[in-house]
Amino acid sequence: MSKKKLKGIVVSDKMEKTVVVKVERIKEHPKYKRRYKVHKRFKAHDENKEFHIGDKVIIEECAPISKDKHFKVIGRV
């Protein structure tokens, strides 16, 4: 099974070697068919502290690094 890759925007870079990435997606209501945005925040590993707030990045699933961190940043969009 391939690793999950997601695109998002960095919303926090205050931690050491960790950034928080907000990933938005569009859902459709099953009955009313209206589309709306939902978002989720993922903590991602950033080894060299090269990404900052506002950067659009791609994150990839990896083995758990800590309790909350199971993604790593692989590059800019």
mmCIF file of the N, C-alpha and C atoms, coordinates in Angstrom:
data_MODEL
# 
_entry.id   MODEL 
# 
loop_
_atom_site.group_PDB 
_atom_site.id 
_atom_site.type_symbol 
_atom_site.label_atom_id 
_atom_site.label_alt_id 
_atom_site.label_comp_id 
_atom_site.label_asym_id 
_atom_site.label_entity_id 
_atom_site.label_seq_id 
_atom_site.pdbx_PDB_ins_code 
_atom_site.Cartn_x 
_atom_site.Cartn_y 
_atom_site.Cartn_z 
_atom_site.occupancy 
_atom_site.B_iso_or_equiv 
_atom_site.pdbx_formal_charge 
_atom_site.auth_seq_id 
_atom_site.auth_comp_id 
_atom_site.auth_asym_id 
_atom_site.auth_atom_id 
_atom_site.pdbx_PDB_model_num 
ATOM 1   N N  . MET A 1 1  ? 0.837   -1.177 0.000  1.00 0.00 ? 1  MET A N  1 
ATOM 2   C CA . MET A 1 1  ? 0.000   0.000  0.000  1.00 0.00 ? 1  MET A CA 1 
ATOM 3   C C  . MET A 1 1  ? 0.879   1.236  0.000  1.00 0.00 ? 1  MET A C  1 
ATOM 4   N N  . SER A 1 2  ? 0.558   2.209  -0.850 1.00 0.00 ? 2  SER A N  1 
ATOM 5   C CA . SER A 1 2  ? 1.385   3.407  -0.952 1.00 0.00 ? 2  SER A CA 1 
ATOM 6   C C  . SER A 1 2  ? 1.130   4.352  0.216  1.00 0.00 ? 2  SER A C  1 
ATOM 7   N N  . LYS A 1 3  ? 2.108   5.222  0.446  1.00 0.00 ? 3  LYS A N  1 
ATOM 8   C CA . LYS A 1 3  ? 1.998   6.182  1.535  1.00 0.00 ? 3  LYS A CA 1 
ATOM 9   C C  . LYS A 1 3  ? 1.079   7.321  1.114  1.00 0.00 ? 3  LYS A C  1 
ATOM 10  N N  . LYS A 1 4  ? 0.279   7.814  2.069  1.00 0.00 ? 4  LYS A N  1 
ATOM 11  C CA . LYS A 1 4  ? -0.652  8.898  1.792  1.00 0.00 ? 4  LYS A CA 1 
ATOM 12  C C  . LYS A 1 4  ? 0.102   10.216 1.667  1.00 0.00 ? 4  LYS A C  1 
ATOM 13  N N  . LYS A 1 5  ? -0.199  10.990 0.621  1.00 0.00 ? 5  LYS A N  1 
ATOM 14  C CA . LYS A 1 5  ? 0.399   12.309 0.425  1.00 0.00 ? 5  LYS A CA 1 
ATOM 15  C C  . LYS A 1 5  ? -0.709  13.346 0.424  1.00 0.00 ? 5  LYS A C  1 
ATOM 16  N N  . LEU A 1 6  ? -0.509  14.429 1.171  1.00 0.00 ? 6  LEU A N  1 
ATOM 17  C CA . LEU A 1 6  ? -1.508  15.478 1.292  1.00 0.00 ? 6  LEU A CA 1 
ATOM 18  C C  . LEU A 1 6  ? -0.871  16.836 1.043  1.00 0.00 ? 6  LEU A C  1 
ATOM 19  N N  . LYS A 1 7  ? -1.661  17.780 0.511  1.00 0.00 ? 7  LYS A N  1 
ATOM 20  C CA . LYS A 1 7  ? -1.190  19.144 0.304  1.00 0.00 ? 7  LYS A CA 1 
ATOM 21  C C  . LYS A 1 7  ? -1.851  20.035 1.343  1.00 0.00 ? 7  LYS A C  1 
ATOM 22  N N  . GLY A 1 8  ? -1.082  20.985 1.880  1.00 0.00 ? 8  GLY A N  1 
ATOM 23  C CA . GLY A 1 8  ? -1.641  21.885 2.871  1.00 0.00 ? 8  GLY A CA 1 
ATOM 24  C C  . GLY A 1 8  ? -0.796  23.115 3.075  1.00 0.00 ? 8  GLY A C  1 
ATOM 25  N N  . ILE A 1 9  ? -1.206  23.933 4.042  1.00 0.00 ? 9  ILE A N  1 
ATOM 26  C CA . ILE A 1 9  ? -0.531  25.186 4.351  1.00 0.00 ? 9  ILE A CA 1 
ATOM 27  C C  . ILE A 1 9  ? -0.012  25.122 5.781  1.00 0.00 ? 9  ILE A C  1 
ATOM 28  N N  . VAL A 1 10 ? 1.240   25.565 5.981  1.00 0.00 ? 10 VAL A N  1 
ATOM 29  C CA . VAL A 1 10 ? 1.831   25.592 7.317  1.00 0.00 ? 10 VAL A CA 1 
ATOM 30  C C  . VAL A 1 10 ? 1.157   26.698 8.120  1.00 0.00 ? 10 VAL A C  1 
ATOM 31  N N  . VAL A 1 11 ? 0.597   26.339 9.291  1.00 0.00 ? 11 VAL A N  1 
ATOM 32  C CA . VAL A 1 11 ? -0.065  27.327 10.141 1.00 0.00 ? 11 VAL A CA 1 
ATOM 33  C C  . VAL A 1 11 ? 0.705   27.604 11.425 1.00 0.00 ? 11 VAL A C  1 
ATOM 34  N N  . SER A 1 12 ? 1.715   26.771 11.749 1.00 0.00 ? 12 SER A N  1 
ATOM 35  C CA . SER A 1 12 ? 2.536   27.012 12.927 1.00 0.00 ? 12 SER A CA 1 
ATOM 36  C C  . SER A 1 12 ? 3.903   26.373 12.722 1.00 0.00 ? 12 SER A C  1 
ATOM 37  N N  . ASP A 1 13 ? 4.951   27.115 13.125 1.00 0.00 ? 13 ASP A N  1 
ATOM 38  C CA . ASP A 1 13 ? 6.315   26.570 13.061 1.00 0.00 ? 13 ASP A CA 1 
ATOM 39  C C  . ASP A 1 13 ? 7.057   26.843 14.366 1.00 0.00 ? 13 ASP A C  1 
ATOM 40  N N  . LYS A 1 14 ? 6.333   26.909 15.471 1.00 0.00 ? 14 LYS A N  1 
ATOM 41  C CA . LYS A 1 14 ? 6.915   27.294 16.759 1.00 0.00 ? 14 LYS A CA 1 
ATOM 42  C C  . LYS A 1 14 ? 7.644   26.152 17.468 1.00 0.00 ? 14 LYS A C  1 
ATOM 43  N N  . MET A 1 15 ? 7.399   24.915 17.067 1.00 0.00 ? 15 MET A N  1 
ATOM 44  C CA . MET A 1 15 ? 8.029   23.773 17.720 1.00 0.00 ? 15 MET A CA 1 
ATOM 45  C C  . MET A 1 15 ? 9.362   23.441 17.065 1.00 0.00 ? 15 MET A C  1 
ATOM 46  N N  . GLU A 1 16 ? 10.192  22.717 17.789 1.00 0.00 ? 16 GLU A N  1 
ATOM 47  C CA . GLU A 1 16 ? 11.477  22.269 17.250 1.00 0.00 ? 16 GLU A CA 1 
ATOM 48  C C  . GLU A 1 16 ? 11.225  21.104 16.290 1.00 0.00 ? 16 GLU A C  1 
ATOM 49  N N  . LYS A 1 17 ? 11.682  21.243 15.055 1.00 0.00 ? 17 LYS A N  1 
ATOM 50  C CA . LYS A 1 17 ? 11.621  20.193 14.029 1.00 0.00 ? 17 LYS A CA 1 
ATOM 51  C C  . LYS A 1 17 ? 10.197  19.716 13.726 1.00 0.00 ? 17 LYS A C  1 
ATOM 52  N N  . THR A 1 18 ? 9.193   20.540 14.034 1.00 0.00 ? 18 THR A N  1 
ATOM 53  C CA . THR A 1 18 ? 7.807   20.174 13.776 1.00 0.00 ? 18 THR A CA 1 
ATOM 54  C C  . THR A 1 18 ? 7.059   21.376 13.232 1.00 0.00 ? 18 THR A C  1 
ATOM 55  N N  . VAL A 1 19 ? 6.223   21.148 12.222 1.00 0.00 ? 19 VAL A N  1 
ATOM 56  C CA . VAL A 1 19 ? 5.320   22.179 11.729 1.00 0.00 ? 19 VAL A CA 1 
ATOM 57  C C  . VAL A 1 19 ? 3.897   21.629 11.774 1.00 0.00 ? 19 VAL A C  1 
ATOM 58  N N  . VAL A 1 20 ? 2.926   22.530 11.916 1.00 0.00 ? 20 VAL A N  1 
ATOM 59  C CA . VAL A 1 20 ? 1.527   22.142 11.877 1.00 0.00 ? 20 VAL A CA 1 
ATOM 60  C C  . VAL A 1 20 ? 0.991   22.539 10.515 1.00 0.00 ? 20 VAL A C  1 
ATOM 61  N N  . VAL A 1 21 ? 0.418   21.561 9.808  1.00 0.00 ? 21 VAL A N  1 
ATOM 62  C CA . VAL A 1 21 ? -0.062  21.773 8.440  1.00 0.00 ? 21 VAL A CA 1 
ATOM 63  C C  . VAL A 1 21 ? -1.574  21.605 8.416  1.00 0.00 ? 21 VAL A C  1 
ATOM 64  N N  . LYS A 1 22 ? -2.274  22.609 7.865  1.00 0.00 ? 22 LYS A N  1 
ATOM 65  C CA . LYS A 1 22 ? -3.729  22.533 7.732  1.00 0.00 ? 22 LYS A CA 1 
ATOM 66  C C  . LYS A 1 22 ? -4.066  22.036 6.337  1.00 0.00 ? 22 LYS A C  1 
ATOM 67  N N  . VAL A 1 23 ? -4.798  20.921 6.273  1.00 0.00 ? 23 VAL A N  1 
ATOM 68  C CA . VAL A 1 23 ? -5.196  20.311 5.003  1.00 0.00 ? 23 VAL A CA 1 
ATOM 69  C C  . VAL A 1 23 ? -6.701  20.503 4.834  1.00 0.00 ? 23 VAL A C  1 
ATOM 70  N N  . GLU A 1 24 ? -7.098  21.156 3.740  1.00 0.00 ? 24 GLU A N  1 
ATOM 71  C CA . GLU A 1 24 ? -8.516  21.370 3.453  1.00 0.00 ? 24 GLU A CA 1 
ATOM 72  C C  . GLU A 1 24 ? -8.979  20.405 2.378  1.00 0.00 ? 24 GLU A C  1 
ATOM 73  N N  . ARG A 1 25 ? -10.223 19.984 2.493  1.00 0.00 ? 25 ARG A N  1 
ATOM 74  C CA . ARG A 1 25 ? -10.824 19.185 1.434  1.00 0.00 ? 25 ARG A CA 1 
ATOM 75  C C  . ARG A 1 25 ? -12.287 19.572 1.320  1.00 0.00 ? 25 ARG A C  1 
ATOM 76  N N  . ILE A 1 26 ? -12.909 19.203 0.217  1.00 0.00 ? 26 ILE A N  1 
ATOM 77  C CA . ILE A 1 26 ? -14.299 19.567 -0.032 1.00 0.00 ? 26 ILE A CA 1 
ATOM 78  C C  . ILE A 1 26 ? -15.166 18.314 0.095  1.00 0.00 ? 26 ILE A C  1 
ATOM 79  N N  . LYS A 1 27 ? -16.211 18.415 0.932  1.00 0.00 ? 27 LYS A N  1 
ATOM 80  C CA . LYS A 1 27 ? -17.169 17.326 1.098  1.00 0.00 ? 27 LYS A CA 1 
ATOM 81  C C  . LYS A 1 27 ? -18.496 17.759 0.495  1.00 0.00 ? 27 LYS A C  1 
ATOM 82  N N  . GLU A 1 28 ? -19.319 16.784 0.190  1.00 0.00 ? 28 GLU A N  1 
ATOM 83  C CA . GLU A 1 28 ? -20.649 17.076 -0.319 1.00 0.00 ? 28 GLU A CA 1 
ATOM 84  C C  . GLU A 1 28 ? -21.673 16.477 0.636  1.00 0.00 ? 28 GLU A C  1 
ATOM 85  N N  . HIS A 1 29 ? -22.686 17.270 0.970  1.00 0.00 ? 29 HIS A N  1 
ATOM 86  C CA . HIS A 1 29 ? -23.725 16.782 1.873  1.00 0.00 ? 29 HIS A CA 1 
ATOM 87  C C  . HIS A 1 29 ? -24.516 15.681 1.175  1.00 0.00 ? 29 HIS A C  1 
ATOM 88  N N  . PRO A 1 30 ? -24.731 14.545 1.847  1.00 0.00 ? 30 PRO A N  1 
ATOM 89  C CA . PRO A 1 30 ? -25.368 13.410 1.170  1.00 0.00 ? 30 PRO A CA 1 
ATOM 90  C C  . PRO A 1 30 ? -26.806 13.683 0.697  1.00 0.00 ? 30 PRO A C  1 
ATOM 91  N N  . LYS A 1 31 ? -27.548 14.474 1.453  1.00 0.00 ? 31 LYS A N  1 
ATOM 92  C CA . LYS A 1 31 ? -28.940 14.725 1.071  1.00 0.00 ? 31 LYS A CA 1 
ATOM 93  C C  . LYS A 1 31 ? -29.092 15.986 0.231  1.00 0.00 ? 31 LYS A C  1 
ATOM 94  N N  . TYR A 1 32 ? -28.467 17.071 0.666  1.00 0.00 ? 32 TYR A N  1 
ATOM 95  C CA . TYR A 1 32 ? -28.701 18.362 0.020  1.00 0.00 ? 32 TYR A CA 1 
ATOM 96  C C  . TYR A 1 32 ? -27.709 18.689 -1.098 1.00 0.00 ? 32 TYR A C  1 
ATOM 97  N N  . LYS A 1 33 ? -26.670 17.872 -1.251 1.00 0.00 ? 33 LYS A N  1 
ATOM 98  C CA . LYS A 1 33 ? -25.686 17.995 -2.329 1.00 0.00 ? 33 LYS A CA 1 
ATOM 99  C C  . LYS A 1 33 ? -24.892 19.304 -2.299 1.00 0.00 ? 33 LYS A C  1 
ATOM 100 N N  . ARG A 1 34 ? -24.951 20.008 -1.187 1.00 0.00 ? 34 ARG A N  1 
ATOM 101 C CA . ARG A 1 34 ? -24.166 21.240 -1.066 1.00 0.00 ? 34 ARG A CA 1 
ATOM 102 C C  . ARG A 1 34 ? -22.734 20.867 -0.723 1.00 0.00 ? 34 ARG A C  1 
ATOM 103 N N  . ARG A 1 35 ? -21.783 21.519 -1.393 1.00 0.00 ? 35 ARG A N  1 
ATOM 104 C CA . ARG A 1 35 ? -20.371 21.261 -1.116 1.00 0.00 ? 35 ARG A CA 1 
ATOM 105 C C  . ARG A 1 35 ? -19.870 22.262 -0.082 1.00 0.00 ? 35 ARG A C  1 
ATOM 106 N N  . TYR A 1 36 ? -19.025 21.774 0.827  1.00 0.00 ? 36 TYR A N  1 
ATOM 107 C CA . TYR A 1 36 ? -18.475 22.642 1.862  1.00 0.00 ? 36 TYR A CA 1 
ATOM 108 C C  . TYR A 1 36 ? -17.071 22.172 2.216  1.00 0.00 ? 36 TYR A C  1 
ATOM 109 N N  . LYS A 1 37 ? -16.289 23.099 2.765  1.00 0.00 ? 37 LYS A N  1 
ATOM 110 C CA . LYS A 1 37 ? -14.903 22.797 3.109  1.00 0.00 ? 37 LYS A CA 1 
ATOM 111 C C  . LYS A 1 37 ? -14.813 22.269 4.535  1.00 0.00 ? 37 LYS A C  1 
ATOM 112 N N  . VAL A 1 38 ? -13.966 21.275 4.699  1.00 0.00 ? 38 VAL A N  1 
ATOM 113 C CA . VAL A 1 38 ? -13.598 20.800 6.028  1.00 0.00 ? 38 VAL A CA 1 
ATOM 114 C C  . VAL A 1 38 ? -12.073 20.805 6.079  1.00 0.00 ? 38 VAL A C  1 
ATOM 115 N N  . HIS A 1 39 ? -11.517 20.985 7.265  1.00 0.00 ? 39 HIS A N  1 
ATOM 116 C CA . HIS A 1 39 ? -10.064 20.986 7.373  1.00 0.00 ? 39 HIS A CA 1 
ATOM 117 C C  . HIS A 1 39 ? -9.625  20.187 8.587  1.00 0.00 ? 39 HIS A C  1 
ATOM 118 N N  . LYS A 1 40 ? -8.368  19.749 8.529  1.00 0.00 ? 40 LYS A N  1 
ATOM 119 C CA . LYS A 1 40 ? -7.767  19.005 9.623  1.00 0.00 ? 40 LYS A CA 1 
ATOM 120 C C  . LYS A 1 40 ? -6.317  19.455 9.729  1.00 0.00 ? 40 LYS A C  1 
ATOM 121 N N  . ARG A 1 41 ? -5.817  19.500 10.948 1.00 0.00 ? 41 ARG A N  1 
ATOM 122 C CA . ARG A 1 41 ? -4.446  19.935 11.180 1.00 0.00 ? 41 ARG A CA 1 
ATOM 123 C C  . ARG A 1 41 ? -3.586  18.717 11.520 1.00 0.00 ? 41 ARG A C  1 
ATOM 124 N N  . PHE A 1 42 ? -2.466  18.584 10.832 1.00 0.00 ? 42 PHE A N  1 
ATOM 125 C CA . PHE A 1 42 ? -1.537  17.488 11.055 1.00 0.00 ? 42 PHE A CA 1 
ATOM 126 C C  . PHE A 1 42 ? -0.206  18.052 11.524 1.00 0.00 ? 42 PHE A C  1 
ATOM 127 N N  . LYS A 1 43 ? 0.419   17.384 12.484 1.00 0.00 ? 43 LYS A N  1 
ATOM 128 C CA . LYS A 1 43 ? 1.788   17.725 12.863 1.00 0.00 ? 43 LYS A CA 1 
ATOM 129 C C  . LYS A 1 43 ? 2.717   16.933 11.955 1.00 0.00 ? 43 LYS A C  1 
ATOM 130 N N  . ALA A 1 44 ? 3.699   17.626 11.380 1.00 0.00 ? 44 ALA A N  1 
ATOM 131 C CA . ALA A 1 44 ? 4.601   16.988 10.428 1.00 0.00 ? 44 ALA A CA 1 
ATOM 132 C C  . ALA A 1 44 ? 6.046   17.283 10.797 1.00 0.00 ? 44 ALA A C  1 
ATOM 133 N N  . HIS A 1 45 ? 6.918   16.324 10.541 1.00 0.00 ? 45 HIS A N  1 
ATOM 134 C CA . HIS A 1 45 ? 8.339   16.437 10.873 1.00 0.00 ? 45 HIS A CA 1 
ATOM 135 C C  . HIS A 1 45 ? 9.052   17.294 9.832  1.00 0.00 ? 45 HIS A C  1 
ATOM 136 N N  . ASP A 1 46 ? 9.812   18.286 10.308 1.00 0.00 ? 46 ASP A N  1 
ATOM 137 C CA . ASP A 1 46 ? 10.586  19.183 9.449  1.00 0.00 ? 46 ASP A CA 1 
ATOM 138 C C  . ASP A 1 46 ? 12.004  19.220 10.011 1.00 0.00 ? 46 ASP A C  1 
ATOM 139 N N  . GLU A 1 47 ? 12.860  18.351 9.533  1.00 0.00 ? 47 GLU A N  1 
ATOM 140 C CA . GLU A 1 47 ? 14.192  18.136 10.117 1.00 0.00 ? 47 GLU A CA 1 
ATOM 141 C C  . GLU A 1 47 ? 15.044  19.401 10.146 1.00 0.00 ? 47 GLU A C  1 
ATOM 142 N N  . ASN A 1 48 ? 15.061  20.174 9.058  1.00 0.00 ? 48 ASN A N  1 
ATOM 143 C CA . ASN A 1 48 ? 15.976  21.314 8.959  1.00 0.00 ? 48 ASN A CA 1 
ATOM 144 C C  . ASN A 1 48 ? 15.324  22.660 9.256  1.00 0.00 ? 48 ASN A C  1 
ATOM 145 N N  . LYS A 1 49 ? 14.085  22.667 9.733  1.00 0.00 ? 49 LYS A N  1 
ATOM 146 C CA . LYS A 1 49 ? 13.350  23.897 10.055 1.00 0.00 ? 49 LYS A CA 1 
ATOM 147 C C  . LYS A 1 49 ? 13.349  24.870 8.879  1.00 0.00 ? 49 LYS A C  1 
ATOM 148 N N  . GLU A 1 50 ? 13.060  24.360 7.677  1.00 0.00 ? 50 GLU A N  1 
ATOM 149 C CA . GLU A 1 50 ? 13.109  25.185 6.472  1.00 0.00 ? 50 GLU A CA 1 
ATOM 150 C C  . GLU A 1 50 ? 11.745  25.715 6.044  1.00 0.00 ? 50 GLU A C  1 
ATOM 151 N N  . PHE A 1 51 ? 10.647  25.270 6.669  1.00 0.00 ? 51 PHE A N  1 
ATOM 152 C CA . PHE A 1 51 ? 9.310   25.705 6.283  1.00 0.00 ? 51 PHE A CA 1 
ATOM 153 C C  . PHE A 1 51 ? 8.732   26.616 7.354  1.00 0.00 ? 51 PHE A C  1 
ATOM 154 N N  . HIS A 1 52 ? 8.026   27.667 6.903  1.00 0.00 ? 52 HIS A N  1 
ATOM 155 C CA . HIS A 1 52 ? 7.507   28.672 7.820  1.00 0.00 ? 52 HIS A CA 1 
ATOM 156 C C  . HIS A 1 52 ? 6.031   28.929 7.537  1.00 0.00 ? 52 HIS A C  1 
ATOM 157 N N  . ILE A 1 53 ? 5.392   29.712 8.388  1.00 0.00 ? 53 ILE A N  1 
ATOM 158 C CA . ILE A 1 53 ? 3.964   29.987 8.280  1.00 0.00 ? 53 ILE A CA 1 
ATOM 159 C C  . ILE A 1 53 ? 3.632   30.534 6.892  1.00 0.00 ? 53 ILE A C  1 
ATOM 160 N N  . GLY A 1 54 ? 2.582   29.975 6.283  1.00 0.00 ? 54 GLY A N  1 
ATOM 161 C CA . GLY A 1 54 ? 2.127   30.425 4.970  1.00 0.00 ? 54 GLY A CA 1 
ATOM 162 C C  . GLY A 1 54 ? 2.652   29.606 3.804  1.00 0.00 ? 54 GLY A C  1 
ATOM 163 N N  . ASP A 1 55 ? 3.667   28.762 4.022  1.00 0.00 ? 55 ASP A N  1 
ATOM 164 C CA . ASP A 1 55 ? 4.209   27.940 2.938  1.00 0.00 ? 55 ASP A CA 1 
ATOM 165 C C  . ASP A 1 55 ? 3.224   26.838 2.568  1.00 0.00 ? 55 ASP A C  1 
ATOM 166 N N  . LYS A 1 56 ? 3.080   26.610 1.266  1.00 0.00 ? 56 LYS A N  1 
ATOM 167 C CA . LYS A 1 56 ? 2.273   25.490 0.788  1.00 0.00 ? 56 LYS A CA 1 
ATOM 168 C C  . LYS A 1 56 ? 3.198   24.295 0.641  1.00 0.00 ? 56 LYS A C  1 
ATOM 169 N N  . VAL A 1 57 ? 2.865   23.189 1.313  1.00 0.00 ? 57 VAL A N  1 
ATOM 170 C CA . VAL A 1 57 ? 3.765   22.037 1.366  1.00 0.00 ? 57 VAL A CA 1 
ATOM 171 C C  . VAL A 1 57 ? 3.022   20.745 1.044  1.00 0.00 ? 57 VAL A C  1 
ATOM 172 N N  . ILE A 1 58 ? 3.809   19.704 0.772  1.00 0.00 ? 58 ILE A N  1 
ATOM 173 C CA . ILE A 1 58 ? 3.305   18.346 0.605  1.00 0.00 ? 58 ILE A CA 1 
ATOM 174 C C  . ILE A 1 58 ? 3.825   17.536 1.779  1.00 0.00 ? 58 ILE A C  1 
ATOM 175 N N  . ILE A 1 59 ? 2.918   16.828 2.461  1.00 0.00 ? 59 ILE A N  1 
ATOM 176 C CA . ILE A 1 59 ? 3.333   15.963 3.565  1.00 0.00 ? 59 ILE A CA 1 
ATOM 177 C C  . ILE A 1 59 ? 3.050   14.514 3.190  1.00 0.00 ? 59 ILE A C  1 
ATOM 178 N N  . GLU A 1 60 ? 3.880   13.612 3.735  1.00 0.00 ? 60 GLU A N  1 
ATOM 179 C CA . GLU A 1 60 ? 3.775   12.193 3.406  1.00 0.00 ? 60 GLU A CA 1 
ATOM 180 C C  . GLU A 1 60 ? 3.701   11.387 4.696  1.00 0.00 ? 60 GLU A C  1 
ATOM 181 N N  . GLU A 1 61 ? 2.864   10.387 4.682  1.00 0.00 ? 61 GLU A N  1 
ATOM 182 C CA . GLU A 1 61 ? 2.707   9.500  5.829  1.00 0.00 ? 61 GLU A CA 1 
ATOM 183 C C  . GLU A 1 61 ? 4.005   8.731  6.084  1.00 0.00 ? 61 GLU A C  1 
ATOM 184 N N  . CYS A 1 62 ? 4.332   8.520  7.360  1.00 0.00 ? 62 CYS A N  1 
ATOM 185 C CA . CYS A 1 62 ? 5.527   7.752  7.704  1.00 0.00 ? 62 CYS A CA 1 
ATOM 186 C C  . CYS A 1 62 ? 5.280   7.016  9.021  1.00 0.00 ? 62 CYS A C  1 
ATOM 187 N N  . ALA A 1 63 ? 6.258   6.290  9.465  1.00 0.00 ? 63 ALA A N  1 
ATOM 188 C CA . ALA A 1 63 ? 6.147   5.598  10.752 1.00 0.00 ? 63 ALA A CA 1 
ATOM 189 C C  . ALA A 1 63 ? 6.041   6.640  11.863 1.00 0.00 ? 63 ALA A C  1 
ATOM 190 N N  . PRO A 1 64 ? 5.347   6.334  12.956 1.00 0.00 ? 64 PRO A N  1 
ATOM 191 C CA . PRO A 1 64 ? 5.186   7.320  14.024 1.00 0.00 ? 64 PRO A CA 1 
ATOM 192 C C  . PRO A 1 64 ? 6.529   7.818  14.558 1.00 0.00 ? 64 PRO A C  1 
ATOM 193 N N  . ILE A 1 65 ? 6.645   9.152  14.646 1.00 0.00 ? 65 ILE A N  1 
ATOM 194 C CA . ILE A 1 65 ? 7.857   9.780  15.158 1.00 0.00 ? 65 ILE A CA 1 
ATOM 195 C C  . ILE A 1 65 ? 7.661   10.142 16.625 1.00 0.00 ? 65 ILE A C  1 
ATOM 196 N N  . SER A 1 66 ? 6.426   10.526 16.992 1.00 0.00 ? 66 SER A N  1 
ATOM 197 C CA . SER A 1 66 ? 6.080   10.811 18.377 1.00 0.00 ? 66 SER A CA 1 
ATOM 198 C C  . SER A 1 66 ? 4.603   10.479 18.566 1.00 0.00 ? 66 SER A C  1 
ATOM 199 N N  . LYS A 1 67 ? 4.043   10.893 19.680 1.00 0.00 ? 67 LYS A N  1 
ATOM 200 C CA . LYS A 1 67 ? 2.647   10.567 19.977 1.00 0.00 ? 67 LYS A CA 1 
ATOM 201 C C  . LYS A 1 67 ? 1.700   11.100 18.900 1.00 0.00 ? 67 LYS A C  1 
ATOM 202 N N  . ASP A 1 68 ? 1.893   12.337 18.471 1.00 0.00 ? 68 ASP A N  1 
ATOM 203 C CA . ASP A 1 68 ? 0.986   12.962 17.514 1.00 0.00 ? 68 ASP A CA 1 
ATOM 204 C C  . ASP A 1 68 ? 1.533   13.051 16.099 1.00 0.00 ? 68 ASP A C  1 
ATOM 205 N N  . LYS A 1 69 ? 2.801   12.807 15.916 1.00 0.00 ? 69 LYS A N  1 
ATOM 206 C CA . LYS A 1 69 ? 3.461   13.095 14.640 1.00 0.00 ? 69 LYS A CA 1 
ATOM 207 C C  . LYS A 1 69 ? 3.680   11.814 13.839 1.00 0.00 ? 69 LYS A C  1 
ATOM 208 N N  . HIS A 1 70 ? 2.938   11.683 12.702 1.00 0.00 ? 70 HIS A N  1 
ATOM 209 C CA . HIS A 1 70 ? 3.119   10.536 11.815 1.00 0.00 ? 70 HIS A CA 1 
ATOM 210 C C  . HIS A 1 70 ? 3.128   10.949 10.349 1.00 0.00 ? 70 HIS A C  1 
ATOM 211 N N  . PHE A 1 71 ? 3.530   12.201 10.089 1.00 0.00 ? 71 PHE A N  1 
ATOM 212 C CA . PHE A 1 71 ? 3.742   12.700 8.736  1.00 0.00 ? 71 PHE A CA 1 
ATOM 213 C C  . PHE A 1 71 ? 5.097   13.403 8.694  1.00 0.00 ? 71 PHE A C  1 
ATOM 214 N N  . LYS A 1 72 ? 5.677   13.494 7.503  1.00 0.00 ? 72 LYS A N  1 
ATOM 215 C CA . LYS A 1 72 ? 6.892   14.276 7.326  1.00 0.00 ? 72 LYS A CA 1 
ATOM 216 C C  . LYS A 1 72 ? 6.721   15.160 6.093  1.00 0.00 ? 72 LYS A C  1 
ATOM 217 N N  . VAL A 1 73 ? 7.342   16.333 6.132  1.00 0.00 ? 73 VAL A N  1 
ATOM 218 C CA . VAL A 1 73 ? 7.257   17.266 5.017  1.00 0.00 ? 73 VAL A CA 1 
ATOM 219 C C  . VAL A 1 73 ? 8.254   16.828 3.952  1.00 0.00 ? 73 VAL A C  1 
ATOM 220 N N  . ILE A 1 74 ? 7.776   16.704 2.693  1.00 0.00 ? 74 ILE A N  1 
ATOM 221 C CA . ILE A 1 74 ? 8.693   16.268 1.641  1.00 0.00 ? 74 ILE A CA 1 
ATOM 222 C C  . ILE A 1 74 ? 9.011   17.376 0.644  1.00 0.00 ? 74 ILE A C  1 
ATOM 223 N N  . GLY A 1 75 ? 8.310   18.507 0.705  1.00 0.00 ? 75 GLY A N  1 
ATOM 224 C CA . GLY A 1 75 ? 8.660   19.603 -0.193 1.00 0.00 ? 75 GLY A CA 1 
ATOM 225 C C  . GLY A 1 75 ? 7.573   20.637 -0.325 1.00 0.00 ? 75 GLY A C  1 
ATOM 226 N N  . ARG A 1 76 ? 7.902   21.693 -1.084 1.00 0.00 ? 76 ARG A N  1 
ATOM 227 C CA . ARG A 1 76 ? 6.934   22.753 -1.378 1.00 0.00 ? 76 ARG A CA 1 
ATOM 228 C C  . ARG A 1 76 ? 6.086   22.357 -2.578 1.00 0.00 ? 76 ARG A C  1 
ATOM 229 N N  . VAL A 1 77 ? 4.914   22.961 -2.663 1.00 0.00 ? 77 VAL A N  1 
ATOM 230 C CA . VAL A 1 77 ? 4.024   22.713 -3.804 1.00 0.00 ? 77 VAL A CA 1 
ATOM 231 C C  . VAL A 1 77 ? 4.479   23.546 -4.981 1.00 0.00 ? 77 VAL A C  1 
# 
